[in-house]
Amino acid sequence: MKILVTGSSGQVGTNLCLALIEKGVTVLGVDRRENSWTNQIPFIQRDLASQGMPSLTEISALGLDRPDVVVHLAANAKVHELVVNPQRAHENATTTFNVLEFCRIHQTPIIFSSSREVYGRPQPPRVAEDTTDVFHILSPYAAYKMADEMLIYSYAHCYNLPYLVFRLSNVYGRYDSDLERMTRVIHIFIDQMLRGEPITIYDRHKLIDFTYVDDCVNGLMLGIEKLLNGEVINETFNLSSGSPATLIQLAETIANILEVEPEIIDCPIRPGEIQFYVADLNKAKTMLGYEPQVAFEEGMRRAIAWVRAWNDEKALRPEIVRK
């Protein structure tokens, strides 16, 4: 099996590539940055928005030949940052178009990482895949993720291009602590509490489905297998933990594990951010055999252990430089 992964230097990309390599899969990454955590993933450094996808000649030169599937993870993320700079959200659509053109020309199936943000203003108790609300899209990031999905669906109809779309939600864990580049709320809180700094919570009652990275990778790998075997084609899935928490519960859980008393600064929710998301996972469970394994508190313990281990490694290896 030969797999090309865009966004291979990001958190999900790094974990996925390493898991595939461990299983003996031939993997090639494409990313505009070098990987901050490992040099085990062969990759082509390329800005997919401005330069497009590498050619088959470039890919073959690194031993991949024609990929069996493209897993498209590359994107500018962080909802609020893209509210401030919507041009970066627009780049996501250009990137996806360029990846789809590569897939169309070479008839290569695509797996795409979308986002829970496409649901707009989802309602409790759980959010199913058929409840997207384009009239209440809350941010440029969400709008372009929805546009990316629609572009993929159109390529399936017009060019018979097989796809799977996965809507991710707050993936955390290993390889998600690069504060100089892009990180998420869990690792921001861990880092700030370890340094004794105050943390800022934007709406403490915001309820979110947090997903430990091993569950995310497991779901993606099930999708790769089912798509390439022709068992599940042209479907869209929620991919998360089913283990939600409010932001204040998140902060309190991290503080309890670290045995600290955090100083909390409360702020209103920022423009573009949703207030609720708990995924309905029935479709992924039924069609893919997906079963999340890591509950919320256990995931926090694993994330904190990884951050501490990584900080110790950096202290022992000054040659580690964030890219």
C-alpha positions as CSV (number, residue, x, y, z in Angstrom):
1,M,0.0,0.0,0.0
2,K,1.3,3.5,-0.9
3,I,-0.2,6.6,0.7
4,L,0.4,10.3,0.2
5,V,-0.4,12.5,3.2
6,T,-0.7,16.2,2.9
7,G,-0.1,18.1,6.1
8,S,2.3,15.4,7.2
9,S,4.1,17.8,9.6
10,G,1.0,18.6,11.6
11,Q,-0.2,16.8,14.7
12,V,-2.7,14.4,13.0
13,G,-0.4,14.0,10.0
14,T,2.6,13.1,12.1
15,N,0.7,10.5,14.2
16,L,-1.0,9.0,11.1
17,C,2.2,8.8,9.1
18,L,4.2,7.1,11.9
19,A,1.3,4.7,12.5
20,L,1.2,3.7,8.8
21,I,5.0,3.4,8.6
22,E,4.9,1.1,11.7
23,K,2.4,-1.1,9.8
24,G,4.8,-1.4,6.8
25,V,2.9,1.1,4.6
26,T,4.9,3.2,2.1
27,V,4.2,6.8,3.1
28,L,5.2,10.1,1.6
29,G,4.3,13.4,3.2
30,V,3.8,16.8,1.7
31,D,4.0,19.9,3.9
32,R,5.2,23.5,3.6
33,R,7.2,23.0,6.9
34,E,9.7,20.5,8.1
35,N,8.4,18.3,10.8
36,S,9.1,19.7,14.3
37,W,9.1,16.3,16.1
38,T,10.5,13.6,13.9
39,N,12.6,12.9,10.8
40,Q,11.2,9.5,10.2
41,I,8.6,10.7,7.6
42,P,9.9,11.2,4.1
43,F,8.3,14.3,2.7
44,I,8.4,16.9,0.0
45,Q,8.5,20.5,1.3
46,R,5.9,22.4,-0.7
47,D,3.2,25.1,-0.3
48,L,0.2,23.4,-1.8
49,A,-1.8,26.6,-2.0
50,S,0.8,28.5,-4.1
51,Q,2.7,25.7,-5.8
52,G,0.1,22.9,-6.2
53,M,0.8,19.2,-5.8
54,P,4.1,17.6,-6.7
55,S,4.3,15.7,-9.9
56,L,4.4,11.9,-10.2
57,T,8.0,12.3,-11.2
58,E,8.8,14.1,-8.0
59,I,6.8,11.6,-6.0
60,S,8.5,8.6,-7.7
61,A,11.9,10.1,-7.0
62,L,11.2,9.5,-3.3
63,G,10.1,5.9,-3.8
64,L,6.3,6.2,-3.7
65,D,5.4,5.8,-7.4
66,R,1.7,6.4,-7.9
67,P,-0.2,6.6,-4.5
68,D,-3.1,4.3,-3.8
69,V,-4.9,7.1,-1.9
70,V,-4.3,10.7,-0.9
71,V,-5.1,11.6,2.8
72,H,-5.6,15.3,2.6
73,L,-5.0,16.9,6.1
74,A,-3.2,20.1,5.1
75,A,-5.0,23.3,6.2
76,N,-4.6,26.5,8.0
77,A,-6.4,25.9,11.3
78,K,-7.4,27.8,14.5
79,V,-10.9,29.3,13.9
80,H,-10.3,32.6,15.6
81,E,-7.0,33.2,13.8
82,L,-8.7,32.8,10.5
83,V,-11.4,35.2,11.6
84,V,-8.7,37.8,12.1
85,N,-7.0,36.8,8.8
86,P,-9.6,35.3,6.4
87,Q,-7.1,35.1,3.5
88,R,-5.7,32.0,5.3
89,A,-9.1,30.4,5.2
90,H,-9.3,31.1,1.5
91,E,-5.9,29.4,1.0
92,N,-7.5,26.2,2.4
93,A,-9.9,26.1,-0.6
94,T,-7.1,26.6,-3.1
95,T,-5.1,23.8,-1.4
96,T,-8.0,21.4,-1.6
97,F,-8.7,22.3,-5.2
98,N,-5.0,21.6,-6.1
99,V,-5.1,18.3,-4.3
100,L,-8.4,17.3,-6.0
101,E,-7.0,18.1,-9.4
102,F,-4.1,15.8,-8.7
103,C,-6.5,13.1,-7.6
104,R,-8.8,13.7,-10.7
105,I,-5.9,13.5,-13.2
106,H,-4.5,10.3,-11.6
107,Q,-7.8,8.8,-10.5
108,T,-6.6,8.5,-6.9
109,P,-9.1,8.2,-4.1
110,I,-9.1,11.0,-1.5
111,I,-9.7,11.0,2.3
112,F,-10.4,14.5,3.6
113,S,-10.2,15.9,7.1
114,S,-13.1,18.3,7.5
115,S,-14.3,19.8,10.8
116,R,-17.2,19.9,13.2
117,E,-17.3,23.6,12.4
118,V,-19.4,22.9,9.3
119,Y,-22.4,22.3,11.6
120,G,-22.8,26.0,12.3
121,R,-25.0,26.1,15.4
122,P,-25.6,22.4,16.2
123,Q,-28.2,21.5,18.8
124,P,-28.0,19.0,21.7
125,P,-27.9,16.2,22.5
126,R,-25.8,14.9,19.7
127,V,-24.9,16.0,16.2
128,A,-25.4,13.7,13.2
129,E,-23.8,14.0,9.8
130,D,-27.0,15.1,8.0
131,T,-27.5,18.2,10.2
132,T,-25.0,20.6,8.6
133,D,-26.4,24.2,8.5
134,V,-24.9,26.3,5.8
135,F,-27.1,29.3,6.8
136,H,-25.5,29.5,10.2
137,I,-21.8,29.0,9.3
138,L,-20.0,31.0,12.0
139,S,-16.5,31.6,10.5
140,P,-14.4,31.8,7.4
141,Y,-12.7,28.6,8.4
142,A,-16.0,26.8,8.7
143,A,-17.2,28.3,5.4
144,Y,-14.2,27.1,3.5
145,K,-14.3,23.6,5.1
146,M,-17.9,23.4,3.9
147,A,-16.8,24.6,0.5
148,D,-14.0,22.0,0.5
149,E,-16.5,19.2,1.2
150,M,-18.9,20.4,-1.5
151,L,-16.0,20.5,-4.0
152,I,-15.1,16.9,-3.1
153,Y,-18.8,15.8,-3.5
154,S,-18.9,17.5,-7.0
155,Y,-15.7,15.7,-8.1
156,A,-17.3,12.4,-7.1
157,H,-20.3,13.2,-9.2
158,C,-18.5,14.6,-12.2
159,Y,-15.3,12.6,-12.3
160,N,-16.3,9.4,-10.4
161,L,-13.6,10.2,-7.8
162,P,-13.9,8.0,-4.7
163,Y,-13.8,9.8,-1.4
164,L,-14.3,9.6,2.4
165,V,-14.8,12.8,4.5
166,F,-14.1,12.8,8.2
167,R,-15.3,15.7,10.4
168,L,-12.8,16.0,13.2
169,S,-13.2,17.7,16.6
170,N,-10.5,19.0,18.9
171,V,-7.8,16.3,18.3
172,Y,-5.1,16.4,21.0
173,G,-2.2,14.3,22.3
174,R,1.2,13.6,21.0
175,Y,2.9,16.1,18.6
176,D,0.6,19.0,19.5
177,S,2.8,21.3,21.7
178,D,4.5,23.5,19.1
179,L,3.4,26.8,20.6
180,E,5.5,28.8,18.1
181,R,3.5,27.3,15.2
182,M,0.0,26.2,16.0
183,T,-1.4,24.4,19.0
184,R,-4.8,23.8,20.6
185,V,-6.5,24.8,23.8
186,I,-5.5,21.6,25.7
187,H,-1.8,22.1,25.2
188,I,-2.0,25.8,25.8
189,F,-3.6,25.1,29.2
190,I,-1.0,22.4,30.0
191,D,1.9,24.7,29.1
192,Q,0.6,27.7,30.9
193,M,-0.2,25.8,34.1
194,L,3.2,24.1,34.1
195,R,4.7,27.6,34.0
196,G,2.4,28.9,36.7
197,E,0.8,31.4,34.3
198,P,-3.0,32.4,34.2
199,I,-5.2,30.7,31.6
200,T,-7.9,32.4,29.6
201,I,-11.2,30.7,29.1
202,Y,-13.5,32.0,26.3
203,D,-16.9,30.9,27.6
204,R,-16.4,28.3,30.4
205,H,-19.7,26.6,29.6
206,K,-18.7,25.8,26.0
207,L,-19.2,22.0,25.6
208,I,-16.9,20.3,23.1
209,D,-16.1,16.7,22.0
210,F,-12.4,16.3,22.6
211,T,-10.7,13.5,20.6
212,Y,-7.5,11.8,21.7
213,V,-5.2,11.4,18.7
214,D,-5.0,7.6,18.8
215,D,-8.8,7.4,18.3
216,C,-8.5,9.9,15.4
217,V,-5.7,7.9,13.7
218,N,-7.6,4.6,14.2
219,G,-10.7,6.1,12.5
220,L,-8.6,7.4,9.6
221,M,-6.9,4.0,9.2
222,L,-10.2,2.2,9.2
223,G,-11.4,4.6,6.5
224,I,-8.3,4.0,4.4
225,E,-8.8,0.2,4.6
226,K,-12.5,0.3,3.8
227,L,-12.1,2.8,0.9
228,L,-9.3,0.9,-0.8
229,N,-11.1,-2.4,-0.3
230,G,-14.2,-0.9,-1.9
231,E,-16.3,-1.6,1.2
232,V,-17.2,2.0,2.1
233,I,-17.1,4.7,-0.7
234,N,-18.3,8.3,-0.9
235,E,-19.4,8.8,2.7
236,T,-19.0,11.5,5.4
237,F,-18.4,10.6,9.0
238,N,-18.1,12.3,12.4
239,L,-14.8,11.2,14.0
240,S,-14.4,12.1,17.6
241,S,-14.5,10.6,21.1
242,G,-18.0,10.9,22.3
243,S,-16.4,12.1,25.5
244,P,-17.3,15.8,25.8
245,A,-16.4,18.4,28.4
246,T,-16.9,22.0,29.1
247,L,-13.9,24.3,29.0
248,I,-14.0,24.8,32.8
249,Q,-14.1,21.0,33.2
250,L,-11.1,20.8,30.9
251,A,-9.2,23.4,32.9
252,E,-10.1,21.7,36.2
253,T,-9.1,18.2,35.0
254,I,-5.7,19.4,33.8
255,A,-5.2,21.3,37.0
256,N,-6.1,18.2,39.1
257,I,-3.6,16.0,37.2
258,L,-0.9,18.6,37.5
259,E,-1.8,19.3,41.1
260,V,-1.9,23.0,40.7
261,E,-4.4,25.8,41.4
262,P,-4.8,27.7,38.2
263,E,-5.6,31.4,37.9
264,I,-8.5,31.6,35.5
265,I,-9.4,34.6,33.4
266,D,-13.0,34.4,32.1
267,C,-13.8,36.0,28.7
268,P,-16.8,35.9,26.4
269,I,-16.7,33.5,23.4
270,R,-14.8,34.9,20.5
271,P,-16.3,35.6,17.0
272,G,-16.5,32.5,14.9
273,E,-16.4,29.9,17.7
274,I,-19.2,27.4,18.3
275,Q,-20.6,26.8,21.8
276,F,-21.7,23.2,21.6
277,Y,-20.6,20.0,19.7
278,V,-21.1,16.4,20.8
279,A,-20.9,14.0,17.9
280,D,-23.3,11.2,17.0
281,L,-20.9,8.4,16.1
282,N,-23.4,5.8,15.1
283,K,-22.6,6.0,11.4
284,A,-18.8,5.6,11.9
285,K,-19.4,2.7,14.4
286,T,-21.8,0.9,12.0
287,M,-20.0,1.4,8.7
288,L,-16.4,1.5,9.7
289,G,-16.3,-0.5,13.0
290,Y,-15.0,2.6,14.7
291,E,-15.0,2.5,18.5
292,P,-13.2,5.3,20.5
293,Q,-11.0,3.9,23.2
294,V,-9.7,6.9,25.2
295,A,-12.0,8.7,27.5
296,F,-11.6,12.3,28.4
297,E,-9.7,12.1,31.7
298,E,-7.4,9.3,30.5
299,G,-6.6,11.3,27.4
300,M,-5.7,14.3,29.5
301,R,-3.3,12.1,31.6
302,R,-1.7,10.8,28.4
303,A,-1.4,14.3,26.9
304,I,0.2,15.7,30.0
305,A,2.7,12.7,30.3
306,W,3.7,13.3,26.7
307,V,4.3,17.1,27.2
308,R,6.4,16.4,30.2
309,A,8.4,13.7,28.4
310,W,8.9,16.0,25.4
311,N,10.0,18.9,27.6
312,D,12.6,16.6,29.2
313,E,13.8,15.5,25.8
314,K,14.2,19.1,24.7
315,A,16.2,19.9,27.8
316,L,18.6,17.0,27.1
317,R,18.8,17.7,23.3
318,P,19.4,21.4,22.7
319,E,19.7,20.6,19.0
320,I,15.9,20.2,18.8
321,V,14.7,23.4,17.2
322,R,11.1,24.2,16.4
323,K,10.5,24.8,12.7
